Amino acid sequence: MSDSFRLMLRALPDFPENLPAFDPASAPADPSDLFRSWLREALAAGVRQPHAFSLATANAAGNLSSRMLILKDLDADGWHFATARTSRKGKELSENQRAAMNFYWSEVGRQVRVSGSVVQLSVAASARDWAERPAADGSENPSWQLYAVQPREIEFWQADPGRRHIRHCYEL
Ligand SMILES: Cc1cc2nc3c(=O)[nH]c(=O)nc-3n(C[C@H](O)[C@H](O)[C@H](O)COP(=O)(O)O)c2cc1C
């Protein structure tokens, strides 16, 4: 049984043919510019939710948890996401500000990881995010919080059909 599962996993498709080219030598100096263009290219390649990412957090004892979230914006404050302060991740972030994000776009063989510390954005910005959600009904949610990851490190990873995968790292 476990053999057949292992073999089934082994036989699953790898990255698609015709992966995009990426030359780190001509990458923009600002990682936000590179991220915006990769996100647009992922969208054009058919990725349905290119703004979805995994966020890893840890509690004070260093026990980790991760979950998928949606990127809400990218600006001088950092990489925005929103959630309830009362959630597990909200509690972990109050104990330990460090977090790591990971975006993966299989259609283009690309991954972007971001790690750093997380700050809370304003009450007004949090309320606006709550009000703009698709199912908005005019309600308020005082525990809804807009956060921003302020990166220390951002790594762009491009799969290569010849397995010479390319990594391009920014340290901030
Ligand atoms: C694609 C995707 C996007 C999601 N986006 C969000 C989000 O933006 N904010 C949020 O609070 N939960 C979002 N969720 C739900 C979270 O993954 C998670 O289940 C929930 O926030 C509770 O997490 P926690 O118990 O670790 O705090 C999303 C789930 C998926 C699969």
The ligand as an SDF file (V2000), in Angstrom:
LIG
                    3D

 31 33  0  0  0  0  0  0  0  0999 V2000
   -6.0010   30.3330   -0.3590 C   0  0  0  0  0  0  0  0  0  0  0  0
   -6.3610   30.6860    1.0660 C   0  0  0  0  0  0  0  0  0  0  0  0
   -6.3730   32.0190    1.4440 C   0  0  0  0  0  0  0  0  0  0  0  0
   -6.6870   32.3870    2.7560 C   0  0  0  0  0  0  0  0  0  0  0  0
   -6.6270   33.7160    3.1040 N   0  0  0  0  0  0  0  0  0  0  0  0
   -6.8120   34.0770    4.3930 C   0  0  0  0  0  0  0  0  0  0  0  0
   -6.6250   35.4370    4.7980 C   0  0  0  0  0  0  0  0  0  0  0  0
   -6.2800   36.3320    4.0000 O   0  0  0  0  0  0  0  0  0  0  0  0
   -6.8240   35.7440    6.1140 N   0  0  0  0  0  0  0  0  0  0  0  0
   -7.1810   34.7920    7.0430 C   0  0  0  0  0  0  0  0  0  0  0  0
   -7.3440   35.1360    8.2200 O   0  0  0  0  0  0  0  0  0  0  0  0
   -7.3400   33.4750    6.6980 N   0  0  0  0  0  0  0  0  0  0  0  0
   -7.1690   33.1110    5.3930 C   0  0  0  0  0  0  0  0  0  0  0  0
   -7.2920   31.7770    5.0300 N   0  0  0  0  0  0  0  0  0  0  0  0
   -7.5650   30.7850    6.1000 C   0  0  0  0  0  0  0  0  0  0  0  0
   -6.2370   30.4610    6.8270 C   0  0  0  0  0  0  0  0  0  0  0  0
   -5.4380   29.5880    6.0310 O   0  0  0  0  0  0  0  0  0  0  0  0
   -6.4070   29.8150    8.2210 C   0  0  0  0  0  0  0  0  0  0  0  0
   -7.1130   28.6050    8.0910 O   0  0  0  0  0  0  0  0  0  0  0  0
   -7.1250   30.6890    9.2300 C   0  0  0  0  0  0  0  0  0  0  0  0
   -6.7410   32.0560    9.0860 O   0  0  0  0  0  0  0  0  0  0  0  0
   -6.8140   30.2300   10.6570 C   0  0  0  0  0  0  0  0  0  0  0  0
   -5.4060   30.1770   10.8230 O   0  0  0  0  0  0  0  0  0  0  0  0
   -4.6970   30.0370   12.2800 P   0  0  0  0  0  0  0  0  0  0  0  0
   -5.5410   29.0770   13.0670 O   0  0  0  0  0  0  0  0  0  0  0  0
   -3.3360   29.4860   11.9960 O   0  0  0  0  0  0  0  0  0  0  0  0
   -4.6380   31.4050   12.8800 O   0  0  0  0  0  0  0  0  0  0  0  0
   -7.0110   31.3860    3.7110 C   0  0  0  0  0  0  0  0  0  0  0  0
   -7.0140   30.0410    3.3200 C   0  0  0  0  0  0  0  0  0  0  0  0
   -6.6850   29.6970    2.0180 C   0  0  0  0  0  0  0  0  0  0  0  0
   -6.6390   28.2340    1.6430 C   0  0  0  0  0  0  0  0  0  0  0  0
  1  2  1  0
  2  3  1  0
  2 30  2  0
  3  4  2  0
  4  5  1  0
  4 28  1  0
  5  6  2  0
  6  7  1  0
  6 13  1  0
  7  8  2  0
  7  9  1  0
  9 10  1  0
 10 11  2  0
 10 12  1  0
 12 13  2  0
 13 14  1  0
 14 15  1  0
 14 28  1  0
 15 16  1  0
 16 17  1  0
 16 18  1  0
 18 19  1  0
 18 20  1  0
 20 21  1  0
 20 22  1  0
 22 23  1  0
 23 24  1  0
 24 25  2  0
 24 26  1  0
 24 27  1  0
 28 29  2  0
 29 30  1  0
 30 31  1  0
M  END
$$$$
